[in-house]
Amino acid sequence: MRNLTYLSFAAIFGACAGLALAQDTPAAPPPAKPPAAADPANGLAAWDKLFAVFSHPRCANCHVEDDRPRWSGSHYGAEQRVHAFNIQRGVGGRGSAGLRCTSCHFENNSAVLHGPPGAHDWHLAPASMAWFGKSSAEICAQIKDPARNGNRSLEAVAAHIRDDKLVAWGWAPGPGREPAPGSAEEAYRTLQAWTAAGAPCPGS
């Protein structure tokens, strides 16, 4: 009888211990959801907004293939001019030895209407990053190509747009100049959205 009591107690204790262990053991997490499929339509809509920024005169005028920055924009009408005063690319895109970009382009914009614009380290983009006058599809392919975007990932391109002081000038270009559409933060978020959608390009 005593052995039977011991066996019953052991069975009850074992059942309770098993129940407590089951209660203490965390439930297995639900299976991870598969990543959402990239949406090309959303991606192309985001790219259209980016193209409006990259092709805008405040951005494109210094992304030239030759050695001459451009003067273009709404106040020039359809006309596109090379920079006056025989300005040349020079070493590192910072002008010739006798006339550096910073001779006229200081840290801040001139307060005079159409006076010299200014931002930190004023210079031309490398010729490998030229897109002045290029189509949407051409610029799109270039932005994704590290050999032609400054050796950057798309994440780094987005951070460059958001954080670079010279890029930021495009949205605050001084009296008499039309700013690029949106803001640096908007362009940063749009590029992130475009990347998340698979970074589609027109015609691809």
N, C-alpha and C positions, 0 to 999 in steps of 0.2 A: 504494500500500500504506500509506504514511504517512498519507494523508488518511483512509483507511478506519479506521486505528487511532485517529486523532483523533475520528472520528465515533462509534466504539464507546465510547471513553472518555467522550465527552460524553453519550451515551445512558445509560451506567451511572451517571454523576454526577448526571444529571437525575433518574433513577429513585430514587437514594438520597436526594437532596435532597427530592424529593416525599414519600418515605416518612417522613423526619425531620420534615417540616412537618406531615404528617398526625398523627404521634405527639405533636407539641408543641401542636397545636390542641385545646383542650378540647372534649369531646363536648357536644353540645347537651343542655340539661337536659330531663328528661321533661316532658310537658305537665302543667300544674297540674291538680290534682284539683278538680272542682267542689265548692263548699261543700255541706256536708251539709244536707239539707232539715230545716227546723225541725220539731220533734216536739211537736205540741200536747199530747199526753198527758203528756209529761215537763214541759212548761211549766205545765200546770194543776196538776200535783202540786207543783211549786215554788211556784206562787202560793198554794196552800192553806197552805203553811208561812209565807209572807209575811203572809197575811191573819190568821193566828193571832197574829202580832206586831203588825200595825197596829191590829187590833181589841182588843188586850189593854188593860185599864184603864191600865197604866203608860204606854201610848202615847196611847190615845184620849181619856183624861180631859182632856187639854189641847188636843185638836183639836176644839173645839166651835164651833158656828155662832153662838151667842149670846155674851153677855159674861160668862158664869159658868162657870168650870172646874167639873168634876164630881169627886165622891168616889164611886168604885165599885170593886168588886173582891170577891174571895172572902170577905173578912172582913165585907163588908156584905151578903152573901147576894144575893138578887135585887133588893135596894133600890139605887136610884141617887139620890144626893143632889147638890144644888148645893153648892159650896164654902161653908162657914160664914163668918161675919163680913162678909157682904155684899161679898165680893171681886168686883171688876169688872175688865173687860179693860183699860180705860184706853188711853193712847197707846202704840202699839207692842206692845200685849199685856202690858205690864209693870206693870199695876195703876193705881189712881187716884193722884192727886197726894198725897193724905193717907195712902195705904196701898199702898206699892209691893210688888211680889212679894218683893223682896229684903229687906223688913222682917222677914220670917220665914224665907224660903228662902235660906240662906247658901250658901257654896261647897261644903259637905259636909253629909251627912245628920246629923240629930240622933242621938245614941246612945240616946235614950229610946225605948221601944217605942211605935210609931205617932207619934213626934215629928215635927216638920216635916222633910220631905225637903229635900235641898240638892244643887245642882249649879251650875256656872258659868252666869251670865246666865239665871236662871230666868224664864220668860215663857210666855204662851200662844202657840200657833201662830196665824198669820193666819187670819181667818174664811174666807178663800178656800180654805184647806187643811183645812176641817172635815170630819171623817168619823165623829164619835162617833155610834153607833147606826146607821150605814149598812151596807148589805149587802156581801157579798164582791164582787159584780159592780160595784156603785157605787164602792167604794174602788179596785178595779182600774182602772176607766176614769179615775178621778181621778189616780191615780199616774202615768198615762201622759200626762196633759194638762198642759203647761207653765203654762197659765193657772191651774191649780188645784194645782200641786205646788211652787210657789215659783220658777217659771220655770227648771226644771231638765230636762236630758236624763235618761234612765234611768241613764246612767253617773254623772251628778252626784248623782242620788238615792241610788245605791248608796254613793258616797263620803260623802255626808251621813250616812247611817246608820252607816257605819264610823267616821267621824272626829269627829262632833259630840259634845261633852261632855255636853250636856243630853240628847241622844238616848241616849247610853251609860248615863245614870242608870237607864233603864228595866230594865236588867239588874242593877243594884245599888241597889235602891230603899230600903234601910235596914231596920231591925228591924220585923218584923210585916207586911211587905208582900210579896206574891207577885211575883217578877220576871217579866218577859216571857220567853217560851220561847226557848231557845237562847242566842245571844250576838250581839254586834254583828258580829263577824267572820262568823259563820254566816249572819246575815241578809244581809250584803254579798255573800257568795258565792252565796247562794240567789237574790238579785235578779239577779246576773250570769247565772246559769243560766237563770232565767226569761226574761231579755232575749234570750239566745242562742237560746232555743226559740221566739222570735217574740213573747214577751210576751202570750200568750193570756189572755183573760178568761172567766170562767164565762158560759155562754150565748152566746158569740160564735161 
